[in-house]
């Protein structure tokens, strides 16, 4: 059994895109309440996030994009960045702490304080492109963490597993031509954002290091397990990643209002176990898991709880 950390900060609640927006502070409130009341939180090592330094954020995002966010961050009210994404007065602080939470998690894992970490952060990140906010996301937390693993800690190969119901376009584009990062994604297709066809396999030196598995609406635990065993495990075993990152969206759950997939809490626990096996074989068990989507509060909280329990038992 491994030792699992938890990244959380109350400042994540300060990012507020308005009443009725599905990516709301209530998501983290539901998760933390479930973890605390069910006893899982007591088994976790708390890791304090820091604000990510621009030096690391600009490994993925253009300096001009950071400058734009800083210049447009509102003192009151909200500023729209794309049709789905806006900033409130607390948003930029939350975004820097979300990215920095992932960096703090990497440091904790690499110093052997913990084996794996779940980052209960928002805003999420995997849609954020180098130069624009998109799909509820400001900074691409997992992509920034992957580069930090490589450049700060000197590991060569990183695996990113994205099981959010939406394709992680920003993460894919960050590493399109990079054979040192293996990006694996399952996602409902066709669905927002429209990317993630099986023919998208990377380009140049990175060709073959992007693996997209489009899923059909209604597919659930059995189908996901089969895809992970058939497509992810052989590729990951060949790649031999030294560090594993999960873009942990829980919106492929059967109850989620923004999608039409059929995963259950137990399904997420099974997927976690498969990924943990990969990490144990090749990455000394090192896993960073960072929250992406998941919009049915009860199912989100229950799925996160089972995900973390599976990490604890790995």
C-alpha positions in Angstrom: 0.0 0.0 0.0 1.3 3.4 -1.0 1.2 6.7 0.7 -1.1 9.2 -0.9 -1.1 13.0 -0.7 -3.9 15.6 -1.2 -3.5 19.1 -2.6 -6.3 21.5 -1.7 -6.6 25.2 -0.9 -9.7 27.3 0.0 -8.6 29.8 -2.6 -9.8 27.4 -5.3 -13.3 28.3 -4.2 -12.6 31.9 -5.2 -12.8 31.1 -8.9 -16.5 31.7 -9.6 -17.9 31.8 -13.1 -21.5 32.6 -12.0 -24.7 31.1 -10.8 -25.7 28.0 -12.8 -22.2 27.4 -14.3 -21.4 23.7 -14.0 -17.8 24.3 -13.1 -18.6 25.7 -9.7 -16.9 26.0 -6.3 -19.5 23.4 -5.1 -17.6 20.7 -6.9 -14.7 21.0 -4.5 -17.0 21.5 -1.5 -18.7 18.2 -2.3 -15.4 16.3 -2.8 -13.9 17.6 0.5 -17.1 16.9 2.4 -17.2 13.3 1.2 -13.5 12.7 1.9 -13.7 14.1 5.4 -17.0 12.5 6.4 -16.1 9.1 4.9 -12.7 9.0 6.6 -10.6 9.0 3.5 -9.1 12.5 4.2 -7.6 11.3 7.5 -5.6 8.7 5.6 -4.0 11.4 3.3 -0.9 13.5 3.6 -1.9 17.2 3.1 0.3 19.0 0.6 0.2 22.8 0.6 0.1 24.3 -2.9 2.1 27.3 -3.9 1.5 29.8 -6.7 3.2 28.4 -9.8 6.1 30.5 -11.0 5.8 32.1 -14.5 9.1 30.3 -15.3 7.1 27.0 -15.2 3.8 28.2 -16.6 5.6 29.6 -19.7 7.0 26.1 -20.4 3.5 25.5 -21.8 1.8 28.9 -22.2 2.9 31.9 -24.2 4.1 34.9 -22.1 1.7 37.1 -24.0 -1.2 34.9 -22.8 -0.1 35.3 -19.1 0.2 39.1 -19.7 -3.4 39.1 -21.1 -4.8 37.2 -18.1 -3.1 39.6 -15.7 -4.2 42.7 -17.5 -7.9 41.5 -17.8 -8.2 40.0 -14.3 -11.2 41.9 -12.8 -11.3 43.6 -9.5 -15.0 42.9 -9.4 -17.6 41.2 -11.6 -16.5 38.8 -14.3 -14.6 39.0 -17.6 -15.4 36.5 -20.4 -12.4 34.7 -22.0 -14.4 32.3 -24.2 -18.0 31.3 -24.5 -17.6 28.9 -21.5 -14.9 30.5 -19.5 -14.6 33.6 -17.5 -12.6 35.2 -14.7 -13.8 36.5 -11.4 -11.6 38.5 -8.9 -10.3 35.2 -7.4 -9.8 33.3 -10.6 -6.2 34.2 -11.4 -5.0 33.4 -7.9 -6.8 30.1 -8.0 -5.3 29.3 -11.4 -1.8 30.0 -10.2 -2.4 27.9 -7.1 -3.9 25.1 -9.2 -0.9 24.8 -11.4 1.4 25.3 -8.4 -0.5 22.6 -6.5 0.5 20.2 -9.2 4.2 21.4 -8.9 4.1 20.9 -5.1 2.7 17.4 -5.7 5.5 16.6 -8.0 8.0 17.8 -5.5 6.4 15.7 -2.7 6.5 12.6 -4.9 10.1 13.1 -6.0 11.2 13.7 -2.4 9.6 10.3 -1.5 7.2 12.0 1.0 4.4 10.3 -0.8 3.9 7.8 -3.7 1.0 9.5 -5.3 -1.1 12.7 -5.0 -4.6 13.7 -5.8 -4.9 17.4 -6.6 -8.4 18.7 -5.7 -7.9 21.9 -7.8 -9.8 24.3 -9.9 -9.9 25.7 -12.5 -9.2 22.5 -14.4 -6.7 22.6 -17.2 -6.6 20.1 -20.1 -8.4 22.3 -22.6 -6.2 25.4 -22.1 -4.0 26.0 -25.2 -0.7 27.7 -25.3 -2.3 31.1 -26.0 -5.9 30.9 -25.0 -8.3 29.8 -22.2 -10.9 27.3 -23.3 -13.5 25.0 -21.9 -13.5 26.1 -18.2 -9.6 26.0 -18.2 -7.0 28.8 -17.7 -3.7 27.0 -17.2 -2.9 23.5 -18.3 -2.0 22.1 -14.9 -1.0 18.6 -16.0 1.1 19.8 -19.0 2.9 22.3 -16.8 3.6 19.5 -14.3 4.9 17.1 -17.0 7.5 19.7 -18.1 8.4 20.4 -14.5 9.0 16.6 -13.9 11.4 16.7 -16.8 13.2 20.0 -16.4 13.2 20.4 -12.6 13.6 16.7 -11.6 15.4 15.4 -14.7 13.1 12.4 -15.6 13.1 11.7 -19.3 9.7 10.1 -20.0 6.2 11.1 -18.7 2.9 9.3 -19.4 -0.3 11.4 -19.3 -3.6 9.4 -19.0 -6.6 11.6 -19.7 -9.9 9.8 -18.9 -12.0 13.0 -18.8 -15.1 12.6 -21.0 -13.9 15.5 -23.1 -10.7 15.3 -25.2 -7.7 17.1 -23.7 -6.9 19.2 -26.7 -4.6 21.5 -24.9 -2.5 18.7 -23.5 -2.3 16.9 -26.8 -1.2 20.1 -28.6 1.4 20.8 -25.9 3.3 17.6 -26.8 2.3 16.9 -30.4 5.8 16.7 -31.6 7.4 15.4 -28.4 8.4 11.7 -28.1 9.3 12.1 -24.4 5.6 12.5 -23.4 3.1 9.7 -24.2 -0.4 11.1 -24.2 -3.3 8.7 -23.9 -6.9 9.8 -24.0 -10.4 8.2 -23.8 -13.3 10.5 -24.5 -16.8 10.6 -25.8 -16.8 11.3 -29.5 -18.1 13.3 -31.2 -18.3 15.7 -28.4 -16.7 19.0 -27.2 -14.2 20.2 -28.2 -14.3 18.1 -31.5 -10.7 16.9 -31.4 -9.4 13.5 -30.5 -9.9 11.4 -33.5 -8.0 8.1 -33.6 -6.0 9.4 -36.5 -4.5 12.2 -34.4 -1.3 10.4 -33.4 1.2 13.3 -33.0 3.5 14.7 -35.6 7.2 14.7 -36.6 9.3 13.1 -33.9 6.2 12.8 -31.7 4.2 10.7 -34.2 2.8 7.6 -32.4 3.2 9.2 -28.9 -0.4 10.4 -29.0 -3.0 7.7 -28.6 -6.7 8.8 -28.9 -9.4 6.2 -28.2 -12.8 7.8 -29.1 -15.7 6.2 -27.1 -19.3 5.9 -28.2 -22.1 7.3 -26.0 -23.3 4.8 -23.5 -20.1 2.8 -23.1 -19.2 2.1 -19.5 -17.1 0.2 -17.0 -16.6 -3.0 -19.2 -15.7 -1.1 -22.3 -13.3 1.3 -20.6 -11.5 -1.5 -18.8 -11.1 -3.3 -22.2 -9.7 -0.2 -23.8 -7.2 0.4 -21.0 -6.0 -3.2 -21.1 -5.9 -3.4 -24.9 -4.6 0.0 -25.9 -3.0 1.7 -22.8 -1.2 -1.1 -21.1 0.9 -2.3 -24.1 1.8 1.2 -25.2 2.7 2.2 -21.6 4.8 -1.0 -21.1 6.7 -0.2 -24.3 7.2 3.4 -23.4 8.4 2.7 -19.8 7.4 6.1 -18.3 9.3 7.3 -15.3 6.4 9.4 -14.0 2.6 9.0 -14.5 0.1 11.8 -14.6 -3.7 11.4 -14.7 -6.0 14.1 -16.1 -8.7 12.9 -13.7 -12.1 14.0 -15.1 -15.1 12.2 -13.6 -17.7 13.4 -16.2 -17.8 10.1 -18.0 -19.9 8.9 -15.0 -23.3 7.7 -16.0 -25.0 10.4 -13.9 -23.0 13.4 -15.4 -25.2 16.1 -17.0 -22.7 17.2 -19.6 -22.0 13.8 -21.2 -23.6 10.5 -22.1 -21.2 7.8 -20.9 -21.7 5.0 -18.4 -18.8 4.8 -16.0 -19.5 4.1 -12.3 -17.4 4.8 -9.2 -16.2 1.2 -9.3 -15.2 1.7 -12.9 -13.0 4.6 -12.0 -11.4 2.5 -9.2 -10.6 -0.2 -11.8 -9.0 2.3 -14.2 -7.0 3.7 -11.3 -5.8 0.2 -10.5 -4.7 -0.4 -14.1 -2.8 2.9 -14.2 -1.2 2.2 -10.8 0.0 -1.1 -12.1 1.8 0.7 -15.0 3.3 3.1 -12.5 4.5 0.3 -10.3 6.2 -1.5 -13.2 8.0 1.5 -14.7 7.7 4.6 -12.5 8.4 3.5 -9.0 4.7 3.9 -8.3 4.8 7.7 -8.9 1.4 9.1 -9.9 0.1 12.6 -9.9 -3.7 12.8 -10.4 -5.2 16.2 -11.1 -9.0 17.0 -11.1 -10.5 17.9 -14.5 -14.2 17.6 -15.1 -17.2 16.0 -13.2 -20.4 17.9 -12.7 -22.9 15.7 -10.9 -21.9 16.6 -7.3 -22.8 13.4 -5.6 -21.3 11.1 -8.3 -18.2 13.3 -8.6 -17.5 13.1 -4.9 -18.1 9.4 -4.7 -15.9 8.8 -7.8 -13.0 10.8 -6.4 -13.3 8.9 -3.1 -13.0 5.6 -4.8 -10.2 6.8 -7.0 -8.2 7.9 -4.0 -9.0 4.7 -2.1 -7.6 2.7 -5.1 -4.5 4.8 -5.0 -4.2 4.2 -1.2 -4.5 0.4 -1.9 -2.0 0.4 -4.8 
